[in-house]
Amino acid sequence: MVNLIGTYECKADAKGRLTLSSSLKKQLSPMLQEGFVLKRSVFQPCLELYPMSEWTLLMAKVNKLNRFVKKNNDFIRRFTAGVKTVELDGSGRLLIPKDLQNFAGISKNVVLSSALNIIEIWDKDKYEKAIDDATVDFADLAEDVMGNVTDADDELS
């Protein structure tokens, strides 16, 4: 399992290319050969960059859904809307396709934020607002999410 670390700022050029920091490129280097999947986030106005190995694991779960159940079919369609395979170019840049740039409101200043096994790609202003506008006190959220987890637990509850 991939475990990415860090938050990085960069700029998108006129074509929507992002130059990744050397620290982030170093973390992603074992995955460069396989490529990545870029998709819209379900819950936030940002994009999610999945290493191909992580995307394959996620798709194995999604593929278990019964496509003859309308809810499942609707979920799959929406979840995979706008999904693109992407690679870093020879200069270490990542091209964000125009439709995904528009979805996330990415124009110039960008934040790349690790979220365990993926990288979230945000417009900087939207990222700062999402962090600042937390409607729930983070201490309460942390207790609710992590408070009942013990070392013996295999998964978070």
N, C-alpha and C positions, 0 to 999 in steps of 0.2 A: 504494500500500500504506500502511496505517495504521501509525504508530509511536508508541504511547502511552508516557508516561514518568511514573513516580512510584508511591509507596505512600501510601495515605491511610487514616486511621481515621475511622469514623463510627459512629453508633448506629442500630439498627433500632427503629422505634416498635412499638407493640402490634400494628399491622396488617402489619408486615413491610416498611414503607417506609424507604428509605435516602435521606438528603439528601446529595447529592454535593458535594464541595468545589468552590469556584469555579474552582480551577485545573484540576480534572478536567473540569468542565462546559465550560470553555473549549476544552480539547483535543477534546472530543466534539461541540462545537457544529456543525462541518460535517456531522456524521452524524445530527443530531437529526431531520431531516426524514424520513429513511429508516427510523428505528427500529433496534431491536436484537433479537438472539436470545439467550436465556438457556438454558443447558443444564448438566447435570451434567458434572463433569470425569471423564475416563476413568481417570486415575491417582491423583487426590487427593480428599479429602473436601471439595471446594469446588465453586463454580459458576463458569461461564465466560460472560462477557458479550461477544458478538460484534457489532460494527457490521454492519449488514445487508450491506454490500458485501463484507466479509470472509467472512461466512457463505455468501454466494452463490458466492464463489470456492471455498470448501471443499466445498460441495455439488456443484459442477461435477466435482470429483475423485471424490467418493463416487458420483455418478451414472454414472461410467464402470465401476463394478463390475458384474459379471454376476450378476443376481439369481437365476439358475438354479444358482448354486453356493451350497450351503447355508451355508458359512462366511460368505460375503459377505452373504447375507440375514440371518443371525443378527447379524453386525456392525452392519448398517444399523439393525436393530430396536433393538439395545442402545444404539448411538451416539445415536440420535434419541429415546430414551426420555425423556419429561418435557420435551422442548424446548418453549419458549414464546416468542412474540414479545412484546416489552415496549417501552414508551416512557417517557420522563420526563414526569411530570405538569406542570401549570402552575406548580407550586412548585419544580420541579427535583428531584422525588423519584422514585425507582425502586421500584416495588412488586415484592417477591420473592414469588411464589406459595407457598402453604403447603407443597405437596409438595416444592418445591425448598428451602425453609427447613429442612424436616425432614431432607432428604438431607444438607445441609451442616452441620446442627446450629447454624444461625444463630438466635440469640435476641436479644441486645442489642448487644454490642460486635462491630464488623465491621471487617475490613481489606479494602480494595480495592487490589489489587496489579497493576500493569501487567505484561503478559507479551507484549511486542512489539505484536501487533496485536489483542489481547484484554485484558479486565480479569478477573482472578480475584477472586472474592468469597468471603471466608473468615470463619468465626467466628474472632475474635481469638486465643483460646486455641489453637485448632487450627493457626492460621497460625504462631504463635510456636513451637509444638511441632514443626511441619514444618521450620521454619528451624533450630531448635536440634538436632533429632534426625538431622541428615544422617548417614547411615550410611557415606557415602563422604567422604573428605577432599576439600573443594571444589577445592583446588589440583590434585589428581590428576584429578578430574572435568573441570575446565577444560582440562587438557592433553589428556585423551582426546577431548573433544568438539571443541575449537578448535585443538589443536596442529598439525594437518595442513592447516589452512585457509590458503590464500594469497590475495592480492588478485586473482589471476587466476581463482580459483574462483567460479563463479556460485552455487553452493549449498554448504551445510555438508555435510560427509560424516558 
